[in-house]
Amino acid sequence: MSAERPLPRPRLVIVDDEPVILDLLASLFTDGDVDVIACRSGKEALERMEQGGVDVLLTDKNLPDFAGGGLDLVRHARRITPDAEAIVITGYASLDTALRAMELGVYDYIVKPPRDIFDVKRKVFQAFEKQDLARVNRRLVRDLSAKNAELEQALDALKATQAELVQAEKLAGIGTLAAGIAHEISSPLFGVMGLAEAIRDEDDPKLVRQYATDIVEYSRTIKDIVVELSGYSRTADHEYLTTVDLARAIDDSVRLVQRSGLVAEGVKVLCDVPPALFVHARTNEIQQVFVNLVKNAVEAVQERHGVGHGTVRVTGGQVPREGGATVWVRVEDDGAGIPADKQAVIFDPFYTTKPPGKGTGLGLNIVYRILTKYRSTIGVESLPGQGAAFLLRFPVD
């Protein structure tokens, strides 16, 4: 196993045109913790910084060989090492010089001779510490930015997966509805075919027109069924957000469930949702919410009462609130109900009480996700043997 690579030592460049002061300042850092570059001129310091960089620059303000003096040397140090720290020493302190040093963002401004020469050493190491802290912060910011980018990619992937789940649940629902809808279509289709054959052999123009009128009516029925099913199955991303008429969306959902053949004769599905209840959403997503809820309610009713009994009620209304209103819809049934210990998990993905092959366990989870996307909520009230009620609340600004 190879030895761990040592960290580079910080690099201190000291500049003073007076040899005695230069040697004195350099002698403060002979303990080996710092690479000290002692320079007797600004030009020498600039050359050494160009060659090896600089972490902290300790420079006299007045450098006879450098036009801009120590302050100009600070600018070059920052050009070479953007996060370099600088300490300026001067024997001729002035407010103008101090202000210029502050504008350059130097770490400290010392008037010589300093009262305590070791105070210079402390300030240099404080400048190193400030630089180290700044570098650590920048590294943390870079790491955080990289993590944020990874999280954003993961979030995009999660959103894509959720959209696929929504569509998959729709397709699973269509599989459940398909057999009944096929039967619903077959009746008018049989009528169209029979009337078309009758027209071929009919000579009475009046009867031909009547048959043709009946064919048009049957065709419109088939068209309505296909439109409802295709509207339910299409991907939500291809539909714009719009003002959804809840009463109409619920009626379409109930009709789709009824046409599927899931609602046995004698089971009542009663709707009492007033007009002019509007929410801002995608129509087919709202339709998917109510198809799932009504279908579940119908199945719960038939599970308890058997074929030909039970009631599902869908009611709605609106209550004012500060800044707008809350539109509510209640879907309730008189089925077997939901045990209290299961009510907290019914919206979890893949949770289902149905036998294998009878459900995906995604229906209520998809309902929950869609409603959450529109800042809406859903709650359940249920007592065993007394049915269940799902209460949806849509905020309207």
ABEGO torsion letter per residue (X at the ends): XBBBBBBBBBBBBBBBABAAAAAAAAAAAAAGABBBBBBABAAAAAAAAAAAEBABBBBBABBAABAAEAAAAAAAAAAABAABBBBBBBABBBAAAAAAAAAAGBABBBBOBBABAAAAAAAAAAAAAAAAAAAAAAAAAAAAAAAAAAAAAAAAAAAAAAAAAAAAAAAAAAAAAAAAAAAAAAAAAAAAAAAAAAAAABABAAAAAAAAAAAAAAAAAAAAAAAAAAAAABBAAABBBBBBBAAAAAAAAAAAAAAAGABBBGBBBBBBBBBGBBBBBBAAAAAAAAAAAAAAAAAAAAAAAEBGBEBBBBBBBBBBBBGEBBBBBBBBBABAEBBAAAAAAAABBGBBABBBGABAGAAAAAAAAAAAAAGBBBBBBBBBGAEBBBBBBBBBX
